[in-house]
Amino acid sequence: MNIFALNIVLAVVWSGLWADFSLLQMVVGFHVGFAALWLAQPLFDTPSPYFRRAYRTVRLILFFLYELVVSSIRVAWDVVTPTHLSRPAIIRMPLDVESDLEILLVTNLISLTPGTLSLDVTPDRSFLIVHAMFADDPEALVAELKNGMERMVKEVFE
């Protein structure tokens, strides 16, 4: 059985034991089941990438939230101050991610971050066209996006 499916089953069992199938109880049961499965890892025949992927997913979410707060403050500061610091540009970012889901996630996370917007993916899926509000140094911006958002998305799907 898939470890994730087993974790869901443990969450339902946990909620059943408490006779409360609320969302909060299911989330608590999911976390308790995750901890139990993590402790029981040596009992499985083959190591599962489930726990590593879960860690990397949480890390991606926290990284995105950090980027969201920082970029929101930067855009808000540029809007409320009399001097405009923005240097908008359209840049081409080479893509290392290959699957449709990875490309979708990278483009959406970039678009959800204030100050950047994914415009298009080239037909050969090798470049992402991005509009950036603060593109003083386009090469540095590409390196920041590749070493940040794209690298973390790629790690989740390894």
C-alpha positions as CSV (number, residue, x, y, z in Angstrom):
1,M,0.0,0.0,0.0
2,N,1.1,3.5,-0.7
3,I,2.5,5.3,2.4
4,F,0.3,8.4,1.7
5,A,-2.8,6.3,1.4
6,L,-1.9,4.5,4.6
7,N,-1.5,8.0,6.3
8,I,-5.0,8.9,5.1
9,V,-6.4,5.7,6.5
10,L,-4.7,6.4,9.8
11,A,-6.2,9.9,9.9
12,V,-9.7,8.4,9.3
13,V,-9.1,5.8,12.0
14,W,-7.9,8.5,14.4
15,S,-11.1,10.5,13.7
16,G,-13.2,7.4,14.2
17,L,-11.6,6.7,17.5
18,W,-12.4,10.2,18.6
19,A,-15.9,9.9,17.0
20,D,-15.3,13.3,15.4
21,F,-14.8,13.6,11.7
22,S,-14.2,17.3,11.6
23,L,-11.5,18.8,9.5
24,L,-9.4,19.7,12.6
25,Q,-9.6,16.1,13.9
26,M,-8.6,14.8,10.4
27,V,-5.6,17.1,10.3
28,V,-4.5,16.1,13.8
29,G,-5.0,12.4,12.8
30,F,-2.9,13.0,9.6
31,H,-0.1,14.4,11.6
32,V,-0.2,11.7,14.3
33,G,-0.3,9.1,11.5
34,F,2.6,10.8,9.8
35,A,4.7,10.6,13.0
36,A,3.7,7.0,13.6
37,L,4.7,6.0,10.0
38,W,8.0,8.0,10.3
39,L,8.8,6.0,13.5
40,A,7.9,2.8,11.8
41,Q,10.1,3.4,8.7
42,P,12.6,0.7,9.6
43,L,9.8,-1.9,9.4
44,F,9.2,-1.3,5.6
45,D,11.1,-3.3,3.1
46,T,12.1,-0.4,0.8
47,P,12.7,3.1,1.9
48,S,9.8,5.4,0.8
49,P,10.5,8.9,-0.7
50,Y,7.2,10.0,1.0
51,F,8.9,11.6,4.1
52,R,11.6,13.3,2.1
53,R,9.0,14.7,-0.4
54,A,6.8,15.8,2.5
55,Y,9.7,17.7,4.0
56,R,10.6,19.3,0.7
57,T,7.0,20.3,0.1
58,V,6.8,22.0,3.5
59,R,10.1,23.7,2.7
60,L,8.7,24.9,-0.7
61,I,5.6,26.3,1.0
62,L,7.6,28.2,3.6
63,F,10.0,29.5,1.0
64,F,7.1,30.7,-1.1
65,L,5.4,32.4,1.9
66,Y,8.7,34.1,2.7
67,E,9.1,35.3,-0.9
68,L,5.4,36.4,-0.9
69,V,5.9,38.6,2.2
70,V,9.2,40.1,1.0
71,S,8.0,40.9,-2.5
72,S,4.8,42.3,-1.2
73,I,6.6,44.7,1.0
74,R,9.0,45.6,-1.8
75,V,6.1,46.4,-4.2
76,A,4.1,48.2,-1.6
77,W,7.2,50.3,-0.7
78,D,7.6,51.2,-4.4
79,V,4.0,52.2,-4.6
80,V,3.8,54.4,-1.5
81,T,7.1,56.2,-1.9
82,P,7.5,59.1,-4.2
83,T,10.6,57.7,-6.0
84,H,10.0,54.7,-8.1
85,L,12.6,52.0,-7.8
86,S,11.1,49.6,-10.3
87,R,12.9,48.8,-13.5
88,P,10.5,46.6,-15.4
89,A,11.8,44.2,-18.0
90,I,10.8,41.0,-19.8
91,I,13.3,38.3,-19.4
92,R,13.8,34.7,-20.7
93,M,14.5,32.2,-18.0
94,P,15.8,28.8,-19.1
95,L,13.8,25.9,-17.6
96,D,15.4,22.9,-16.0
97,V,12.0,21.4,-15.0
98,E,10.6,19.0,-17.5
99,S,7.2,17.7,-16.6
100,D,3.9,19.6,-17.2
101,L,3.2,19.6,-13.5
102,E,6.6,21.0,-12.6
103,I,6.4,23.8,-15.3
104,L,2.8,24.6,-14.1
105,L,3.9,24.9,-10.5
106,V,7.0,27.1,-11.3
107,T,5.0,29.4,-13.5
108,N,2.1,29.8,-11.0
109,L,4.4,30.4,-8.0
110,I,6.3,33.0,-10.0
111,S,3.0,34.6,-11.1
112,L,1.6,34.6,-7.5
113,T,4.7,36.5,-6.2
114,P,4.1,40.2,-6.4
115,G,6.4,42.0,-8.9
116,T,6.7,39.0,-11.3
117,L,4.4,37.5,-13.9
118,S,4.9,34.5,-16.0
119,L,3.9,35.4,-19.5
120,D,4.5,32.4,-21.6
121,V,6.5,29.1,-22.0
122,T,8.2,28.7,-25.3
123,P,6.8,25.9,-27.6
124,D,9.9,23.7,-27.0
125,R,9.4,24.2,-23.2
126,S,12.9,25.3,-22.7
127,F,12.3,28.9,-21.7
128,L,9.9,30.8,-19.5
129,I,9.1,34.4,-20.4
130,V,8.7,36.5,-17.3
131,H,7.8,40.1,-16.7
132,A,9.6,41.4,-13.7
133,M,9.0,44.7,-11.9
134,F,12.4,44.9,-10.4
135,A,14.9,43.7,-13.1
136,D,17.9,46.0,-12.5
137,D,20.1,43.0,-13.3
138,P,18.3,40.5,-15.5
139,E,21.0,37.8,-15.1
140,A,20.8,38.1,-11.3
141,L,17.1,37.9,-11.4
142,V,17.2,34.7,-13.6
143,A,19.7,33.2,-11.2
144,E,17.5,34.1,-8.2
145,L,14.4,32.5,-9.8
146,K,16.4,29.4,-10.9
147,N,18.2,28.9,-7.5
148,G,15.0,29.6,-5.5
149,M,11.6,28.7,-6.9
150,E,12.6,26.4,-9.7
151,R,15.2,24.5,-7.7
152,M,12.8,23.9,-4.8
153,V,10.0,22.7,-7.2
154,K,12.5,20.4,-8.9
155,E,13.5,18.9,-5.5
156,V,9.9,18.2,-4.6
157,F,9.5,16.0,-7.6
158,E,12.9,14.1,-7.5
